[in-house]
C-alpha cells in the first residue's frame, strides 16, 4: 500500500478524495500489482462496481485524472467516461483522451465484459460485433433530426459509445454533433 500512497500523494487517483482509500484491481487483468491497480476511495469503488449508483457529477473529476501517466488510472477514467458518455461532457473528454494501443485494449476489454453481462450485443450492418471506442463509417446518407445537415455516406465516426439499453443504437460525433445512429447504417472499420 505504501507504493500506492507514494504514487498518488495519499489521495484517490480518480477523484482526489483523501478518506477511506483502498487498492482497486482493474479488471480483467488485475493481479494485485501496483501497475494493474489504483488507489481509490469508497465512493469511486462503489460507483464503479454498481452502475445504478453512478452520480455523473462526481465523475467530473476525470477532467484532471484522465491525464494521469498511470495506465490503471487511464483505463478506469476511459471506462467511466464511456459509461457516462450519454451525458454529453464525458464524450468531449473522451474525444481529447489518448491511450496507447495496449492500454486502450485493456480499457475496452473491461467494457466488453460489462456489456456481455447485460446480454446486449451491438452489431454493424455486416454482423460484426461493435465495441465502445470503435470507429465506424456510415453506409448511407442519413438526415440528422434536429439539425440542418446530412451525415454523408462514408463519413467516419470515431470513438463510438454503445447505448446499453438498445442493441440497435450507438452514439457518436458527426460534424461535431453527438448523435444516435442505428447500427444497421454503419460498418465497423478494422
N, C-alpha and C positions, 0 to 999 in steps of 0.2 A: 504493500500500500504506500510505502514511503516514495516509491518511484512515481506513482500517480500524483501524490501531493506535490512533489517537486516539479513535475511536468506542468501541472495545472495551476500552481500557485495556491493550492488548498481551496479551490473553488470548482463547482460543476463545470465541466468542459463544454457544456451546451448553453446553460443559462447564467453562469457565474454565481449562482447561489452558493453560500459557504456553509450551509447547515444540512445535516442528515445525508452525508455523502457516502457512496459505496461504489465499488467497482462493478461495471456492467460489461459483460461479454457480448460483443456484437455478433449476432448470428449471421450466416450459418457457420462461420469459421471459428468463432470464439473458443479459444483454447486456454483462457485464463491469463495469457501473457499480456504485458502492457501494450504490445504492438496491436493486439486484436481486441482490446478492451478500452474503456474510457471511465473516467471518474464522473459520476452523475448524481444528482440529488434525487430524493424520493419522488418529488413531483414529476420530474422528467421521466424517470423509470416507470412510474405508474401510468403516465400518458402514452409512453412507447408501447407498453405491454397491453394496454386497454384502449384501443382506438375509439371506443364510445365515450371515453372520458376526456378526449383531447380538447383543450381550450386553445383556439387558434392564436389569440393574442399573447399567450405565454410564449409561443414559439417565435415571436418577433425577434427574440434574442439571437436567432440563427443568422440574422443580418451580420453579426460580428463573428460568431463561432464557425460559420461556414468557411471562413478564410484560414482556419487552423491548418497547420502543417502536419497534424496527426491524422493518418488515414482513417482510423476508427471514428474519429470525430467527424471527418468529412463524410464518411458513409452514413452516419446517423443523421447529419444535417441534410444530406441529399434525400434520404428516405422520408424524413419528416416533412420536408418541403414538397416532396412528391405526393405524400399523403394529403397535404393541405392545399394542393395546387388549385383546387376549385375556388379558394378564397380570393384569388387574383394576385395579391402581393407575393405569395410564395413562388408563383410561376415566374415573376420578374427576377427573383433571386436565383431561381434555377437557371434562367437564361444567362445569368452572369457567371455562374459557378463552373469551374473547370476541375475535372477529375481525370487522372491518367487512366489508361485502359484497364489496368489491373484493379484499381480502386473502384472504377465505375462498374466493372463486372461483379465485384463483391457487393456493392450497393444494390445493383439490380437483382442479384441472387436472393437477397432478403425480401425484396418487393415481390418477386415471383413466388416465393414461399408463402407470403401473406395472401396473394391473390389465389393461389391454389387452395388454401384453407377455406376461402369463401366459395369455391366452386365456380367462380366467374372467370371464364377464359375469353379473351378478346382475340378475334381472328380477322385478318385482312381479306380482301376480295378473292385472294387465291387460297385462302385457308391457312396461311402462315400465322403462327401464334405471335401476338404483339405483346411487348413488354413496355413498362414505363421507361421513358428515356429514348425509345427507338425513334428513328427517322422514317417517315412515310412520304409517299408522293400521292397527289390527287390523281385519280384515273379519269375524271371528267370535270368539266366546268361546273362549279357549284355557286348558286346565288346565295349570298350570306345574308340571312334575315337580320333586319335592324341596321344594316349598313348599305352603303351605296356602291360596293364593289362585288366583283365575282371572283371566287377562287379559281384560278385557271388550271386546266389540266397540266400535269407535270410539275406543279408547284411543290417544293419540298417543305414538309412540316417537321421541324426538328424537335427533339426532346418532348415527345408526346406524353400526356398523362392519361391514365385509364379511369373511366367512370366506373367505380366498383359496383354500383347498383345496376348497371346495364351493360351487357357484353357487346352491344351493338354501337356503343358510343365511346369516343375518345375525345380528348381536348388537345388543342394545340394553337399556335400562333400563325395566322395568315395575314400578311400586310400589317403586322404589328398589333392585330386584334386577336384576343383569346376567343376561340370559337369551339363549339361542339361539332364533331364530324362523325358521320355514320361510317362504321368500319367497312361497309360494302363499297365505299367510294375511295378507298385508299389501298396502296400496295406498299408493303414493307421494303425498305431499302437495305440490302445486305451489306 
